[in-house]
């Protein structure tokens, strides 16, 4: 079987040019990703309908205290017993795979995130399905590429095709899918990458349109279009969205750090599940993705319409408390989302970003109209729509994605100018405090984030293993010069390590330092290695980034540097010439289109 597939690979390479075959794979990725997205949405909707169909709209149901915990518990069991791997932080995992794993994503991610997120969200987890389906799409692209033995550059593009197809399919937003890959995954747009990405986006969106219809995801009717006199309102809304994004990002990270210090999955389940259940019981709007809630704010025109967002809550019938309810939801949504994932659930922050943005825009417009600022009135549902754009731009550091996604989600193209203003203002506000998105900041702190800066991108793609010359033989300080000469004679190296009994590096000997003694045999027994060695100028770690490696070479002026593992055990050397040779090769590859 393997031989037959090898012959198929050879036949394909002979008769199909790489670019043409890449377009075919992009088409396949688009089809599979669209089907995965549709399946995920279908499972979530059916689970939710089964669990909540009989709930009364006039009171909060006690089952809100049970379903979310049950869903997280089932997801946790599935993850630990079946998958046996971490499948949270889907987009962050993709960024890490691109930067550090040559775009290789594990095969189980083609299905594990889909099942786990369906259980979590269907039972009420306050997260979104988009990040898991993006990871699923990227995994499909990665594994399809590895199956046909594509190189790392083509593999990266297929990962991007999967992510683009996922966004395009699940949101019916092909342009947003393309822009998401460029802004969030930071894959460079070139003539080589443009067509495959477009093929995946159009294919995934086309299949979704064909199966579910051509209606946009949200039923939005524009009452009033762009008005110049509302410029101050657009700008202030953007700033507010940037500040809410900052609150969401930092609070999310803070909660994750608290859970990270907890011991054992059941402790996390108890704390996170309890917090989530209580929040959903008090604010049923936090149940699941929250798209029904968004729909209510976008379609409403009267106090009675907007009052329906209080259904199934303790606030039911108190429409005068609507604004207070919405402000509390803004404050507690991040706790619900973080608790869902940290307790063992699986989901993303696409939906929470849209959810928070919609409420933020609506609250802003109500306050604006109440105080009659600038003697200008604003349309609540328009500003709810603009808020969705602002939060997505701020949380994801993706202003273009926010603009095109909201325009495609709602058909609100006539608000394109306000969308741009709000998106840019939100991005400029948060980037003043946080230079990286919620997805990228974890990797950026470790120097493992791929960016559009080619020099930095090449260093990120380079791994320590690709330049490390592992060296098993070391000298003891008590060895004499004769033992050193014998090791030199059987080696091609110019520098030799000296270690103690625990294999910790204590010194180095360079041929240049002993050249005047090498041919004086009468001195072989008189000198020991301990007398001849020098302390290393610097010691690198196997987990250091290539940026640290290059900076260390520049700071020390050395041509060869020793490397140790986390426990300080010597493992080998890195040569400056080898690093820069590989750097030049990769720079040529990444620039050659």
Buried (B, 14 or more C-beta within 10 A) or exposed (E): EEEEEEEEEEEBEEEEEEEEBBBBBBBBBBBBBBBBBBBBBEBBBEBBEEBBEEBEEEEBBEBBBBBBBBBBBBBBEBBEEEBEEEBBBBBBBBBBBBBBBBBBBBBBBBBBBBBBBBBBBBBBBBBBBBBBBBBBBBBBBBBBBBEBEBEBBBBBBBBBBBBBBBBBBBBBBBBBBBBBBBBBBBBBBEEBBEEBBBBBBBBBBBBBBEEEEEEBBBEBEBEEEBBEEBBEBBBBBBBBBBBBBBBBBBBBBEBBEEBEEBEEBBEBBBBBBBBBBBBBBBBBBBBBBBBBBBBBBBBBEEEEEBBBBBBBBBBBEEBEBBBEBBBBBBEBBBBBBBBBBBBBBBBBBBBBBBBBBBBBBBBBBBEBBEEEBBEBBBBBBBBBBBBBBBBBBBBBBBBBBBBBBBBBBBBBEBBBBBBBBBBBBBBBBBBEEBEBBBBBBBBBEEBBBBBEEEEBBBBBBBBBEEBBBEBEEBBBBEBBBEBBBEBBEEEEBBBBBBBEEEBBBBBBBBBEEBEEBBEEEEBBEEBBBBEBBEEBEEBBBBEBBBBBBBEBBEEEEBEBBBBBEEEEEBBBBBBBEBBEEBBEEBBEEBEEE
